[in-house]
Amino acid sequence: MIPAAKLERLLDRFSAIESEMASGASGAAFVKLSREHAELGPVIETARAYRSAQTQLEETEALIADPATDSDMRSMAEQERADLRAQLTTLDHDLKIQLLPRDAADDSSAILEIRAGTGGDEAALFAGDLLGMYQRYCGLQGWKTEILSLSESDLGGFKEAVLEVQGRGVFAKL
């Protein structure tokens, strides 16, 4: 689990950035603040969802522990508790990924090479399937792909395919 103090520091920093931007920071400072604001935005959104789910879980557990709660309400609360725990696990994982240190190359483009390897025509068909899957994944991410080199096999697969992938976060995800 992410320490509450770390989440609080992130939320405080985000609020400070928003305050500085609203107070009319000058050109270069505003650009720097805008960049940091954009980088922290998704993390803050996940952190707020995480805190909200924690609060809901605490309220649900209090409802379950209350002896005055009727059995129907308690059973619904127990189901909600299970859902909230699963949601917290997912949000915790997402936050940990988002808080990993950034590499300078994370937003760079990537060259993706797929080679059939040993296995003859079946390997070439599988390489063709991989090419299609990567192209669909890139499309879903909103990335632009360009085929740089393509070497087809006799049965419709590919012996080799080379793609250039451009977009935000390409290198980090691939």
C-alpha positions as protocol buffer text, in pm:
chain_id: "A"
residue {
  index: 1
  type: MET
  ca { x: 0 y: 0 z: 0 }
}
residue {
  index: 2
  type: ILE
  ca { x: 107 y: 354 z: -73 }
}
residue {
  index: 3
  type: PRO
  ca { x: 191 y: 548 z: 245 }
}
residue {
  index: 4
  type: ALA
  ca { x: -70 y: 812 z: 329 }
}
residue {
  index: 5
  type: ALA
  ca { x: 202 y: 1071 z: 392 }
}
residue {
  index: 6
  type: LYS
  ca { x: 335 y: 1030 z: 37 }
}
residue {
  index: 7
  type: LEU
  ca { x: -15 y: 1073 z: -110 }
}
residue {
  index: 8
  type: GLU
  ca { x: -65 y: 1381 z: 103 }
}
residue {
  index: 9
  type: ARG
  ca { x: 264 y: 1533 z: -20 }
}
residue {
  index: 10
  type: LEU
  ca { x: 163 y: 1468 z: -382 }
}
residue {
  index: 11
  type: LEU
  ca { x: -178 y: 1626 z: -332 }
}
residue {
  index: 12
  type: ASP
  ca { x: -22 y: 1925 z: -156 }
}
residue {
  index: 13
  type: ARG
  ca { x: 232 y: 1972 z: -437 }
}
residue {
  index: 14
  type: PHE
  ca { x: -43 y: 1955 z: -699 }
}
residue {
  index: 15
  type: SER
  ca { x: -246 y: 2218 z: -513 }
}
residue {
  index: 16
  type: ALA
  ca { x: 63 y: 2439 z: -482 }
}
residue {
  index: 17
  type: ILE
  ca { x: 127 y: 2411 z: -857 }
}
residue {
  index: 18
  type: GLU
  ca { x: -233 y: 2504 z: -935 }
}
residue {
  index: 19
  type: SER
  ca { x: -209 y: 2804 z: -698 }
}
residue {
  index: 20
  type: GLU
  ca { x: 115 y: 2925 z: -856 }
}
residue {
  index: 21
  type: MET
  ca { x: -31 y: 2890 z: -1205 }
}
residue {
  index: 22
  type: ALA
  ca { x: -345 y: 3080 z: -1105 }
}
residue {
  index: 23
  type: SER
  ca { x: -142 y: 3360 z: -946 }
}
residue {
  index: 24
  type: GLY
  ca { x: -1 y: 3450 z: -1286 }
}
residue {
  index: 25
  type: ALA
  ca { x: 343 y: 3296 z: -1310 }
}
residue {
  index: 26
  type: SER
  ca { x: 569 y: 3442 z: -1580 }
}
residue {
  index: 27
  type: GLY
  ca { x: 652 y: 3274 z: -1914 }
}
residue {
  index: 28
  type: ALA
  ca { x: 928 y: 3022 z: -1839 }
}
residue {
  index: 29
  type: ALA
  ca { x: 802 y: 2950 z: -1488 }
}
residue {
  index: 30
  type: PHE
  ca { x: 450 y: 2897 z: -1621 }
}
residue {
  index: 31
  type: VAL
  ca { x: 576 y: 2650 z: -1882 }
}
residue {
  index: 32
  type: LYS
  ca { x: 767 y: 2456 z: -1615 }
}
residue {
  index: 33
  type: LEU
  ca { x: 463 y: 2453 z: -1385 }
}
residue {
  index: 34
  type: SER
  ca { x: 235 y: 2346 z: -1671 }
}
residue {
  index: 35
  type: ARG
  ca { x: 462 y: 2056 z: -1756 }
}
residue {
  index: 36
  type: GLU
  ca { x: 474 y: 1939 z: -1393 }
}
residue {
  index: 37
  type: HIS
  ca { x: 96 y: 1984 z: -1365 }
}
residue {
  index: 38
  type: ALA
  ca { x: 43 y: 1768 z: -1674 }
}
residue {
  index: 39
  type: GLU
  ca { x: 277 y: 1497 z: -1541 }
}
residue {
  index: 40
  type: LEU
  ca { x: 111 y: 1490 z: -1198 }
}
residue {
  index: 41
  type: GLY
  ca { x: -247 y: 1506 z: -1330 }
}
residue {
  index: 42
  type: PRO
  ca { x: -303 y: 1132 z: -1391 }
}
residue {
  index: 43
  type: VAL
  ca { x: -127 y: 1044 z: -1064 }
}
residue {
  index: 44
  type: ILE
  ca { x: -346 y: 1285 z: -869 }
}
residue {
  index: 45
  type: GLU
  ca { x: -660 y: 1150 z: -1035 }
}
residue {
  index: 46
  type: THR
  ca { x: -566 y: 796 z: -931 }
}
residue {
  index: 47
  type: ALA
  ca { x: -465 y: 913 z: -582 }
}
residue {
  index: 48
  type: ARG
  ca { x: -801 y: 1083 z: -531 }
}
residue {
  index: 49
  type: ALA
  ca { x: -985 y: 771 z: -647 }
}
residue {
  index: 50
  type: TYR
  ca { x: -769 y: 565 z: -409 }
}
residue {
  index: 51
  type: ARG
  ca { x: -850 y: 790 z: -113 }
}
residue {
  index: 52
  type: SER
  ca { x: -1218 y: 789 z: -202 }
}
residue {
  index: 53
  type: ALA
  ca { x: -1223 y: 409 z: -216 }
}
residue {
  index: 54
  type: GLN
  ca { x: -1042 y: 393 z: 120 }
}
residue {
  index: 55
  type: THR
  ca { x: -1304 y: 621 z: 276 }
}
residue {
  index: 56
  type: GLN
  ca { x: -1588 y: 416 z: 128 }
}
residue {
  index: 57
  type: LEU
  ca { x: -1428 y: 96 z: 259 }
}
residue {
  index: 58
  type: GLU
  ca { x: -1399 y: 242 z: 610 }
}
residue {
  index: 59
  type: GLU
  ca { x: -1765 y: 348 z: 601 }
}
residue {
  index: 60
  type: THR
  ca { x: -1871 y: 7 z: 473 }
}
residue {
  index: 61
  type: GLU
  ca { x: -1675 y: -174 z: 743 }
}
residue {
  index: 62
  type: ALA
  ca { x: -1832 y: 52 z: 1006 }
}
residue {
  index: 63
  type: LEU
  ca { x: -2175 y: -38 z: 869 }
}
residue {
  index: 64
  type: ILE
  ca { x: -2094 y: -409 z: 883 }
}
residue {
  index: 65
  type: ALA
  ca { x: -1961 y: -381 z: 1240 }
}
residue {
  index: 66
  type: ASP
  ca { x: -2271 y: -189 z: 1361 }
}
residue {
  index: 67
  type: PRO
  ca { x: -2500 y: -433 z: 1546 }
}
residue {
  index: 68
  type: ALA
  ca { x: -2805 y: -225 z: 1450 }
}
residue {
  index: 69
  type: THR
  ca { x: -2757 y: -301 z: 1078 }
}
residue {
  index: 70
  type: ASP
  ca { x: -3017 y: -546 z: 944 }
}
residue {
  index: 71
  type: SER
  ca { x: -2907 y: -865 z: 768 }
}
residue {
  index: 72
  type: ASP
  ca { x: -2999 y: -753 z: 413 }
}
residue {
  index: 73
  type: MET
  ca { x: -2805 y: -430 z: 448 }
}
residue {
  index: 74
  type: ARG
  ca { x: -2510 y: -618 z: 604 }
}
residue {
  index: 75
  type: SER
  ca { x: -2497 y: -866 z: 313 }
}
residue {
  index: 76
  type: MET
  ca { x: -2502 y: -582 z: 59 }
}
residue {
  index: 77
  type: ALA
  ca { x: -2228 y: -406 z: 255 }
}
residue {
  index: 78
  type: GLU
  ca { x: -2017 y: -724 z: 260 }
}
residue {
  index: 79
  type: GLN
  ca { x: -2046 y: -750 z: -119 }
}
residue {
  index: 80
  type: GLU
  ca { x: -1953 y: -384 z: -153 }
}
residue {
  index: 81
  type: ARG
  ca { x: -1658 y: -440 z: 80 }
}
residue {
  index: 82
  type: ALA
  ca { x: -1527 y: -716 z: -147 }
}
residue {
  index: 83
  type: ASP
  ca { x: -1568 y: -490 z: -451 }
}
residue {
  index: 84
  type: LEU
  ca { x: -1395 y: -200 z: -276 }
}
residue {
  index: 85
  type: ARG
  ca { x: -1102 y: -419 z: -169 }
}
residue {
  index: 86
  type: ALA
  ca { x: -1055 y: -533 z: -528 }
}
residue {
  index: 87
  type: GLN
  ca { x: -1078 y: -173 z: -648 }
}
residue {
  index: 88
  type: LEU
  ca { x: -821 y: -63 z: -387 }
}
residue {
  index: 89
  type: THR
  ca { x: -583 y: -337 z: -498 }
}
residue {
  index: 90
  type: THR
  ca { x: -610 y: -221 z: -859 }
}
residue {
  index: 91
  type: LEU
  ca { x: -571 y: 146 z: -768 }
}
residue {
  index: 92
  type: ASP
  ca { x: -273 y: 67 z: -543 }
}
residue {
  index: 93
  type: HIS
  ca { x: -102 y: -117 z: -830 }
}
residue {
  index: 94
  type: ASP
  ca { x: -179 y: 170 z: -1071 }
}
residue {
  index: 95
  type: LEU
  ca { x: -37 y: 427 z: -828 }
}
residue {
  index: 96
  type: LYS
  ca { x: 281 y: 226 z: -778 }
}
residue {
  index: 97
  type: ILE
  ca { x: 331 y: 210 z: -1154 }
}
residue {
  index: 98
  type: GLN
  ca { x: 262 y: 582 z: -1195 }
}
residue {
  index: 99
  type: LEU
  ca { x: 506 y: 672 z: -917 }
}
residue {
  index: 100
  type: LEU
  ca { x: 797 y: 482 z: -1070 }
}
residue {
  index: 101
  type: PRO
  ca { x: 1081 y: 714 z: -1168 }
}
residue {
  index: 102
  type: ARG
  ca { x: 1058 y: 834 z: -1526 }
}
residue {
  index: 103
  type: ASP
  ca { x: 1327 y: 757 z: -1778 }
}
residue {
  index: 104
  type: ALA
  ca { x: 1428 y: 1025 z: -2026 }
}
residue {
  index: 105
  type: ALA
  ca { x: 1342 y: 787 z: -2312 }
}
residue {
  index: 106
  type: ASP
  ca { x: 991 y: 698 z: -2188 }
}
residue {
  index: 107
  type: ASP
  ca { x: 815 y: 932 z: -2431 }
}
residue {
  index: 108
  type: SER
  ca { x: 1041 y: 849 z: -2726 }
}
residue {
  index: 109
  type: SER
  ca { x: 932 y: 666 z: -3037 }
}
residue {
  index: 110
  type: ALA
  ca { x: 1021 y: 299 z: -3080 }
}
residue {
  index: 111
  type: ILE
  ca { x: 1122 y: 64 z: -3357 }
}
residue {
  index: 112
  type: LEU
  ca { x: 946 y: -272 z: -3323 }
}
residue {
  index: 113
  type: GLU
  ca { x: 1094 y: -572 z: -3501 }
}
residue {
  index: 114
  type: ILE
  ca { x: 911 y: -902 z: -3536 }
}
residue {
  index: 115
  type: ARG
  ca { x: 1099 y: -1200 z: -3676 }
}
residue {
  index: 116
  type: ALA
  ca { x: 951 y: -1542 z: -3747 }
}
residue {
  index: 117
  type: GLY
  ca { x: 1248 y: -1740 z: -3615 }
}
residue {
  index: 118
  type: THR
  ca { x: 1256 y: -2119 z: -3640 }
}
residue {
  index: 119
  type: GLY
  ca { x: 938 y: -2304 z: -3726 }
}
residue {
  index: 120
  type: GLY
  ca { x: 898 y: -2232 z: -4094 }
}
residue {
  index: 121
  type: ASP
  ca { x: 555 y: -2134 z: -4225 }
}
residue {
  index: 122
  type: GLU
  ca { x: 383 y: -2169 z: -3886 }
}
residue {
  index: 123
  type: ALA
  ca { x: 631 y: -1928 z: -3729 }
}
residue {
  index: 124
  type: ALA
  ca { x: 572 y: -1683 z: -4015 }
}
residue {
  index: 125
  type: LEU
  ca { x: 195 y: -1706 z: -3964 }
}
residue {
  index: 126
  type: PHE
  ca { x: 241 y: -1644 z: -3592 }
}
residue {
  index: 127
  type: ALA
  ca { x: 464 y: -1344 z: -3669 }
}
residue {
  index: 128
  type: GLY
  ca { x: 182 y: -1212 z: -3889 }
}
residue {
  index: 129
  type: ASP
  ca { x: -62 y: -1253 z: -3599 }
}
residue {
  index: 130
  type: LEU
  ca { x: 178 y: -1070 z: -3370 }
}
residue {
  index: 131
  type: LEU
  ca { x: 209 y: -786 z: -3618 }
}
residue {
  index: 132
  type: GLY
  ca { x: -169 y: -750 z: -3630 }
}
residue {
  index: 133
  type: MET
  ca { x: -198 y: -756 z: -3251 }
}
residue {
  index: 134
  type: TYR
  ca { x: 72 y: -493 z: -3206 }
}
residue {
  index: 135
  type: GLN
  ca { x: -88 y: -270 z: -3469 }
}
residue {
  index: 136
  type: ARG
  ca { x: -428 y: -294 z: -3296 }
}
residue {
  index: 137
  type: TYR
  ca { x: -270 y: -227 z: -2955 }
}
residue {
  index: 138
  type: CYS
  ca { x: -92 y: 78 z: -3093 }
}
residue {
  index: 139
  type: GLY
  ca { x: -417 y: 198 z: -3250 }
}
residue {
  index: 140
  type: LEU
  ca { x: -600 y: 162 z: -2918 }
}
residue {
  index: 141
  type: GLN
  ca { x: -326 y: 363 z: -2747 }
}
residue {
  index: 142
  type: GLY
  ca { x: -365 y: 638 z: -3007 }
}
residue {
  index: 143
  type: TRP
  ca { x: -17 y: 584 z: -3148 }
}
residue {
  index: 144
  type: LYS
  ca { x: 86 y: 618 z: -3511 }
}
residue {
  index: 145
  type: THR
  ca { x: 251 y: 315 z: -3673 }
}
residue {
  index: 146
  type: GLU
  ca { x: 445 y: 302 z: -3995 }
}
residue {
  index: 147
  type: ILE
  ca { x: 574 y: -17 z: -4155 }
}
residue {
  index: 148
  type: LEU
  ca { x: 941 y: 34 z: -4240 }
}
residue {
  index: 149
  type: SER
  ca { x: 1015 y: -314 z: -4372 }
}
residue {
  index: 150
  type: LEU
  ca { x: 805 y: -619 z: -4449 }
}
residue {
  index: 151
  type: SER
  ca { x: 915 y: -960 z: -4576 }
}
residue {
  index: 152
  type: GLU
  ca { x: 620 y: -1188 z: -4652 }
}
residue {
  index: 153
  type: SER
  ca { x: 624 y: -1568 z: -4648 }
}
residue {
  index: 154
  type: ASP
  ca { x: 460 y: -1798 z: -4902 }
}
residue {
  index: 155
  type: LEU
  ca { x: 148 y: -1867 z: -4690 }
}
residue {
  index: 156
  type: GLY
  ca { x: 61 y: -1507 z: -4601 }
}
residue {
  index: 157
  type: GLY
  ca { x: 264 y: -1470 z: -4283 }
}
residue {
  index: 158
  type: PHE
  ca { x: 574 y: -1258 z: -4233 }
}
residue {
  index: 159
  type: LYS
  ca { x: 935 y: -1365 z: -4207 }
}
residue {
  index: 160
  type: GLU
  ca { x: 1019 y: -1019 z: -4077 }
}
residue {
  index: 161
  type: ALA
  ca { x: 834 y: -696 z: -4003 }
}
residue {
  index: 162
  type: VAL
  ca { x: 975 y: -367 z: -3880 }
}
residue {
  index: 163
  type: LEU
  ca { x: 744 y: -93 z: -3748 }
}
residue {
  index: 164
  type: GLU
  ca { x: 807 y: 257 z: -3628 }
}
residue {
  index: 165
  type: VAL
  ca { x: 571 y: 352 z: -3346 }
}
residue {
  index: 166
  type: GLN
  ca { x: 522 y: 718 z: -3251 }
}
residue {
  index: 167
  type: GLY
  ca { x: 317 y: 870 z: -2972 }
}
residue {
  index: 168
  type: ARG
  ca { x: 312 y: 957 z: -2605 }
}
residue {
  index: 169
  type: GLY
  ca { x: 465 y: 697 z: -2375 }
}
residue {
  index: 170
  type: VAL
  ca { x: 550 y: 456 z: -2657 }
}
residue {
  index: 171
  type: PHE
  ca { x: 895 y: 354 z: -2538 }
}
residue {
  index: 172
  type: ALA
  ca { x: 782 y: 314 z: -2176 }
}
residue {
  index: 173
  type: LYS
  ca { x: 496 y: 79 z: -2266 }
}
residue {
  index: 174
  type: LEU
  ca { x: 667 y: -119 z: -2537 }
}
